[in-house]
């Protein structure tokens, strides 16, 4: 009896032992295992099978990583079975594929939340840029880049938003441009809720055209027209501005419906007409510099920032007197025929004898309106 009892007890232990190793691990299963060592193949892991499973180095770490640094002995990790047991009863595992699966999950969450993520540039190819985000490689088309590929370099970082995410097809398309487009929309709302005419604001010159300059006010671009650059005559905005300049400007108009802002640089300077009114009067002889020549006459700067019109007939008369063709930059002596500081108009003559001719004075005003 005693022997029988011992045998029963022994048989029970053997059945429990069999049950312990009655596993059904299959390729594709996620399993937890405890690191028990390292060898030339990679990491040795106990997953509760008959033999120790192996995580090949290529499935454990990247090229620049060390397995012993990443996997600590006696600690538990999650692995994916990539190959069922061989004739020796060993399973092959992967840690990188588990990390990749979790990375896809996190990226799906980021896409749903429309979050901005940071990607590392791993390659610059025709048509776009290859990036890596949390171990997942994606592609940013050229059309979705805010800067040119030539301005980027491998190893650099890009702020990105996810356009397409299909893990089954390994399809991961991102946009760098959308980050700024979306943030610009929000920034525009904030700026337009605060900006109003009369404010002095700081901005960066971001674009220059023939008719003016566009200034970034922190989310919106305001237009600084050519006429608002200076009290002096300016041929082109590049005469005084360059892209990248940081300037102070005055807001002179805000159109909330069209979301447009008009700016002025010259309003931050003293109005030269106010000073000219104190120093100039009709009948004065003045020396000035020709700034522009039109078919109806020549504009002459008779006071810093103040232009007056010398009508065409007077230009011809002066050229006959001097026996030359007047050009921009020439200095000429003229007389103030009519001065209207309110409308900022001055008419000139080269012949003071014509002061009393009302017909002449009216004619110069009509030519000025052309």
C-alpha angles and dihedrals in degrees: 000000000000091000090048092051090049090049091049090049090048092047091051092052090050092051090050089050091052091048090051091059096038092110128156103204114166137183109276095030121132110228137176119231141175119233109239103168151322134254139168090285097054135261123000113218134185109218095164097267128128091267138025115277122227131225106200113226091244089057094044109048143005121256095267095046131089119225093218091054094050100039117047120202116257092015122121124235137172119250140179120230106233098171129026121233117299128214089288090054094248125144123209115224137190129209096176092060090053091051089047092052091051090046091056088051092052091047090052089054090049091051093049091050092043089231126173111242133189120240132188118226109238099167143007112215138167109292098015151336133298114223137180123220119182090337094311118116119223141170131240111198118221089246089061096052121099090204133039120268089241089065093055131078137196110269093030123125129241131192107229146180124206117249101171129014121178112155094183091058093035086237113156118162122173140183131219093180095057090061090063096037092055094043090047091056091053092043091051090054091051095046095046090051090058108030123093138162115283096033120128109222137177122237147162122243103238103166138017126202135172091264099046147302133290116226124199107225094186104292103357132062116230123199118240102194122215090246091057097051099085144344086241121076111271120195095196135359090245087069088079108006139059131189108268096033115139110220143169115236137176121238106233101170139012123195106192094182094055092028094232130145125197120205140193132207098176092058088071089063126072113269103254091203090068091057092041089055089059095050106032129065136169113280095031118135110229137181114222143169123242109240101171138010120208134173090261097047148299129293113225126193102225096168129019104286094000121108127193130192123244103193121232094254089054091048090054092048092050091048090052090050093050095034091227143097112256118232138187109281096032117131116229137182114229141155129244103247099172131004122192107173092177093062091030094237130140125179120202136201134187092210117064089193088076095063093101094051106103089182090059093047092051090048093055091050092052091050090050090058093057 
